[in-house]
Amino acid sequence: MSKGKSVVVIMRPFGEVVATPFEVFHTAQSLEELVQRLKRLKGETRIIMEYTGKYFQPIAYQLYEAGLFVSVVNAILVHDFGNNSIRKVKTDKADAIKIANYGLTNWLDLPKYIPDENIRQMLKVWSRQYNQYIKQKTALKNNLISLLDQTFPGLNTLFKSKPRERDGHEKWLDFAASFWHCECICKLTPKAFVERYHKWCKKTGYYFNKAKADDIYVESCGHIGILPKNNCTKLLITQAVVQIDSISETLAVVSKEMRRLA
């Protein structure tokens, strides 16, 4: 199996080759021709193929809908089958013959392929997308933390709040967008920072706690930023936050849709 085509061989027990290996493209016309060819065969016909990600799905589904017995098996089972030769032949034609022999040997034990229902299939697709976005978000967060180590070390540890459900935003990220350098805080008086932090909490919708503001002030005054406090550094940090916020919002939408489907 490959992305756009498959190599097919038709065999009977004891190694009798009914049709030598030939290519079938994953198009409606090509698959319909294969279906008609298989239906003209005498006796019971079973189709066996390896599980190859999503590449097997078009041909497996088409053959299943045509009323044929289809079995999709783990590639490891086929790989370990019949390894009693010193020759290491690895071609599509040789693989097709090996798969056919595996099917003939395990004829009675072949699991029958049944396509996933639409909702389950959609959940699988959404789940794969969710995992991809999570990987991207993790990489972006690690990058931002590396930048903050040069402007405001430890900022990412100041808050323990969970991401907001409606948009996926995290408090420490929103805080970093406004207080991107430790000098944004330590250059203020304690009272001035508390007032500014209070206004920031009201603007962003976070709970205000004066004791927390005092702790943040003390923490910021204990660090030194390596990068200078200027517009160039600010743009570097804020754009990194924008990227994470964007993917967080996407994740929130994906999560909501997955729950709806479930």
C-alpha positions as CSV (number, residue, x, y, z in Angstrom):
1,M,0.0,0.0,0.0
2,S,1.2,3.5,-0.7
3,K,-0.4,6.9,-0.9
4,G,-1.9,6.7,-4.4
5,K,-1.7,3.0,-5.4
6,S,-1.3,-0.6,-4.3
7,V,0.3,-3.7,-5.7
8,V,-2.0,-6.6,-5.8
9,V,-1.4,-10.3,-6.3
10,I,-4.1,-13.0,-6.6
11,M,-3.1,-16.5,-5.3
12,R,-4.6,-19.8,-4.3
13,P,-3.3,-22.4,-1.8
14,F,0.0,-24.2,-2.4
15,G,1.5,-21.1,-4.1
16,E,-0.7,-21.1,-7.2
17,V,-0.6,-17.6,-8.8
18,V,-3.8,-16.6,-10.4
19,A,-2.6,-13.1,-11.3
20,T,0.9,-11.9,-11.1
21,P,1.5,-8.7,-9.1
22,F,-0.1,-5.6,-10.7
23,E,-0.8,-2.0,-9.7
24,V,-4.1,-0.6,-8.7
25,F,-4.5,3.1,-8.4
26,H,-6.7,4.5,-5.6
27,T,-9.3,6.0,-7.9
28,A,-13.0,5.1,-8.2
29,Q,-12.6,3.7,-11.7
30,S,-9.5,1.6,-10.9
31,L,-11.0,0.2,-7.7
32,E,-14.3,-0.6,-9.4
33,E,-12.3,-2.6,-12.1
34,L,-10.6,-4.5,-9.3
35,V,-13.9,-5.3,-7.6
36,Q,-15.3,-6.7,-10.8
37,R,-12.2,-8.7,-11.4
38,L,-12.3,-10.3,-7.9
39,K,-16.0,-11.0,-8.2
40,R,-15.4,-13.1,-11.4
41,L,-13.1,-15.4,-9.5
42,K,-14.4,-18.8,-8.6
43,G,-14.6,-19.9,-5.0
44,E,-14.3,-17.8,-1.8
45,T,-12.3,-14.7,-2.1
46,R,-10.6,-12.9,0.8
47,I,-8.6,-9.7,0.6
48,I,-5.8,-9.1,3.0
49,M,-3.7,-6.0,3.4
50,E,-1.3,-4.4,5.9
51,Y,-2.3,-1.6,8.2
52,T,-0.4,1.3,6.7
53,G,-1.7,4.4,8.5
54,K,-4.5,5.9,6.4
55,Y,-3.3,4.7,3.0
56,F,-5.2,1.4,3.2
57,Q,-8.6,3.1,3.9
58,P,-9.8,4.0,0.3
59,I,-9.2,0.5,-1.1
60,A,-10.4,-1.3,2.0
61,Y,-13.6,0.7,2.2
62,Q,-14.4,0.3,-1.5
63,L,-13.9,-3.5,-1.4
64,Y,-15.9,-3.8,1.8
65,E,-18.8,-1.8,0.3
66,A,-18.7,-4.2,-2.7
67,G,-19.5,-7.0,-0.3
68,L,-16.1,-8.7,-0.3
69,F,-14.3,-10.0,2.8
70,V,-11.5,-7.6,3.7
71,S,-8.9,-8.1,6.5
72,V,-6.4,-5.5,7.6
73,V,-3.5,-6.9,9.7
74,N,-0.6,-5.4,11.6
75,A,2.5,-5.0,9.4
76,I,4.6,-6.6,12.2
77,L,2.7,-9.9,11.9
78,V,3.3,-10.0,8.1
79,H,7.0,-8.9,8.5
80,D,7.7,-11.8,11.0
81,F,5.9,-14.4,8.8
82,G,7.9,-16.9,6.9
83,N,11.4,-15.4,7.5
84,N,13.1,-18.6,6.7
85,S,15.1,-17.4,3.7
86,I,18.7,-16.0,3.7
87,R,17.7,-13.7,0.9
88,K,16.3,-10.3,2.0
89,V,14.1,-9.4,-0.9
90,K,12.3,-6.2,-0.4
91,T,10.1,-5.0,-3.3
92,D,6.4,-4.2,-3.6
93,K,5.8,-7.4,-5.7
94,A,7.6,-9.6,-3.1
95,D,5.7,-7.9,-0.3
96,A,2.4,-8.5,-2.0
97,I,3.2,-12.2,-2.4
98,K,4.2,-12.5,1.2
99,I,1.0,-10.9,2.4
100,A,-1.0,-13.2,0.2
101,N,0.8,-16.3,1.6
102,Y,0.2,-15.0,5.2
103,G,-3.5,-14.7,4.4
104,L,-3.7,-18.2,3.0
105,T,-1.9,-19.7,6.0
106,N,-4.1,-17.8,8.5
107,W,-7.3,-18.1,6.4
108,L,-9.6,-19.1,9.2
109,D,-8.2,-16.6,11.7
110,L,-8.3,-13.4,9.6
111,P,-10.0,-10.6,11.4
112,K,-12.8,-9.0,9.3
113,Y,-12.4,-5.3,8.5
114,I,-15.4,-3.1,9.4
115,P,-15.1,0.7,8.7
116,D,-15.5,3.1,11.6
117,E,-18.8,4.9,11.8
118,N,-18.7,8.6,10.8
119,I,-18.6,10.0,14.3
120,R,-15.8,7.7,15.5
121,Q,-13.8,8.5,12.3
122,M,-14.2,12.2,12.8
123,L,-13.1,11.9,16.5
124,K,-10.0,10.1,15.4
125,V,-9.2,12.9,12.9
126,W,-9.9,15.6,15.4
127,S,-7.7,13.8,18.0
128,R,-4.8,13.6,15.6
129,Q,-5.1,17.3,15.0
130,Y,-5.3,18.0,18.7
131,N,-2.1,16.1,19.4
132,Q,-0.3,18.0,16.6
133,Y,-1.4,21.4,18.0
134,I,-0.3,20.3,21.5
135,K,3.2,19.5,20.2
136,Q,3.4,22.9,18.5
137,K,2.2,24.7,21.6
138,T,4.8,22.9,23.8
139,A,7.6,23.9,21.4
140,L,6.4,27.5,21.3
141,K,6.2,27.6,25.1
142,N,9.7,26.3,25.5
143,N,10.9,28.9,23.1
144,L,9.1,31.7,25.1
145,I,10.5,30.5,28.4
146,S,14.0,30.5,26.9
147,L,13.4,34.2,25.9
148,L,12.0,35.1,29.3
149,D,15.1,33.7,31.0
150,Q,16.8,36.6,29.4
151,T,14.3,39.3,30.4
152,F,12.3,38.0,33.4
153,P,13.6,34.7,34.7
154,G,11.0,32.6,36.5
155,L,8.0,34.5,35.2
156,N,6.4,31.2,33.9
157,T,6.4,29.9,37.5
158,L,4.6,32.9,39.1
159,F,1.1,31.5,38.4
160,K,-0.4,28.1,38.7
161,S,-3.8,28.8,37.2
162,K,-5.3,26.3,34.7
163,P,-5.9,27.5,31.1
164,R,-9.2,29.3,30.6
165,E,-11.8,27.0,29.0
166,R,-13.3,29.5,26.7
167,D,-10.1,30.5,24.8
168,G,-7.2,28.4,26.3
169,H,-5.3,31.5,27.5
170,E,-3.0,31.0,30.5
171,K,-2.5,33.7,33.1
172,W,1.3,33.7,33.0
173,L,1.3,34.1,29.2
174,D,-1.1,37.1,29.4
175,F,1.0,38.5,32.2
176,A,4.2,38.2,30.1
177,A,2.5,40.1,27.3
178,S,2.2,43.2,29.6
179,F,5.1,42.7,32.0
180,W,7.6,41.2,29.6
181,H,10.7,42.5,31.4
182,C,11.5,42.4,35.2
183,E,12.2,46.1,35.0
184,C,8.5,46.7,34.0
185,I,7.9,45.9,37.7
186,C,11.0,46.6,39.7
187,K,11.3,50.2,38.4
188,L,7.9,50.9,39.9
189,T,7.2,51.5,43.6
190,P,5.3,48.6,45.4
191,K,2.2,50.7,45.6
192,A,2.3,51.7,41.9
193,F,2.7,48.1,40.8
194,V,-0.2,46.9,43.0
195,E,-2.4,49.5,41.3
196,R,-1.2,48.6,37.9
197,Y,-1.6,44.9,38.5
198,H,-5.2,45.5,39.8
199,K,-6.1,47.3,36.6
200,W,-4.5,44.5,34.5
201,C,-6.6,41.9,36.3
202,K,-9.8,43.8,35.7
203,K,-8.9,44.3,32.0
204,T,-8.0,40.7,31.4
205,G,-10.7,39.1,33.6
206,Y,-8.4,37.5,36.2
207,Y,-9.0,37.5,40.0
208,F,-7.0,40.2,41.9
209,N,-5.1,39.3,45.1
210,K,-3.0,42.0,46.8
211,A,-0.8,39.4,48.5
212,K,-0.1,37.8,45.1
213,A,0.9,41.3,43.7
214,D,3.3,41.7,46.6
215,D,4.9,38.4,45.9
216,I,5.3,39.2,42.2
217,Y,6.9,42.5,43.0
218,V,9.5,40.8,45.4
219,E,10.1,38.1,42.8
220,S,10.8,40.6,40.0
221,C,13.2,42.6,42.1
222,G,15.3,39.6,42.6
223,H,16.2,39.1,38.9
224,I,18.3,40.8,36.3
225,G,17.3,40.9,32.7
226,I,20.1,40.1,30.3
227,L,18.3,41.6,27.3
228,P,17.8,45.4,27.4
229,K,14.3,46.8,28.2
230,N,13.5,48.4,24.8
231,N,10.9,48.1,22.0
232,C,12.9,45.5,20.2
233,T,12.9,43.1,23.2
234,K,9.3,43.9,23.8
235,L,8.3,42.9,20.3
236,L,10.3,39.7,20.6
237,I,8.4,38.6,23.7
238,T,4.9,39.8,22.8
239,Q,5.0,38.1,19.4
240,A,6.0,34.8,21.0
241,V,3.0,35.2,23.3
242,V,0.7,36.0,20.4
243,Q,1.7,32.8,18.6
244,I,1.0,30.7,21.7
245,D,-2.4,32.4,22.3
246,S,-3.4,31.8,18.7
247,I,-2.7,28.0,19.0
248,S,-4.3,27.9,22.4
249,E,-7.5,29.4,21.0
250,T,-7.4,26.8,18.2
251,L,-7.0,24.0,20.8
252,A,-10.0,25.3,22.7
253,V,-12.1,25.1,19.6
254,V,-10.8,21.6,18.8
255,S,-11.5,20.4,22.3
256,K,-15.0,21.8,22.3
257,E,-15.8,20.1,19.0
258,M,-14.4,16.8,20.2
259,R,-16.6,16.9,23.3
260,R,-19.6,17.7,21.1
261,L,-18.9,14.7,18.8
262,A,-18.4,12.5,21.8
